[in-house]
Amino acid sequence: MAYIHEGLQQYTQSMHYLQLFYSKSPSRSVLRKMEEVGLQQHLTGYEYTDWDFFKTQFYKYYSQILELLLVGAVVTMTLLLIRWAKKKPISAEAKLGFVVYVGFVFYFANFLTIDQQGIIRNSNVPIMTAPSAGAGLVASVGTGHKVNIMGEEDIWYRIEWNGQPAYIRKNNLLLLPQPLDEKTLF
């Protein structure tokens, strides 16, 4: 589908399908293709680094990593309980280490997220300084630019545009899939 939309010069849809494919099976070739189309069409937000690829791979295996961390916590807790049941002393460092480890697992399971992103879907979209039609205009942009979504307020998304916070109406943005949902486990 991405190839068809690219041939029809519908780059927003093409990039959306490439991102859908990438979220299901990440590969460097897909990143290179998105970056190539972005450069050809003078679109922002498609610059990729090895760190971006690492984050995607990390989130691809997120549940397996979390399972290993939880198994480690259970094994450590079991060993500490066995030691306690045998009336052997448990050092303060071991107790502190276990608490820090459980805290890290809690953070990993509940607060580790990837930035939500979106593609501008309409032409001549105003990007504003505040969530209001009367706010100052930062830029008026065309279709296809990819932006990081930092939050939302009413009918507006707070985005990052050229390194600065800005606002765009929700109906002007096509949300991209996230490799990791914002579900909490505890």
Secondary structure, 3 states (H helix, E strand, C coil): CHHHHHHCCCHHHHHHHHHHHHHHCCCHHHHHHHHHHHHHCCCCCCCCCHHHHHHHHHHHCHHHHHHHHHHHHHHHHHHHHHHHHCCCCCCHHHHHHHHHHHHHHHHHHHCCCCCEEEEECCCCEEEECCCCCCCCEEEEECCCCEEEEEEEECCEEEEEECCEEEEEEHHHEEECCCCCCCCCCC
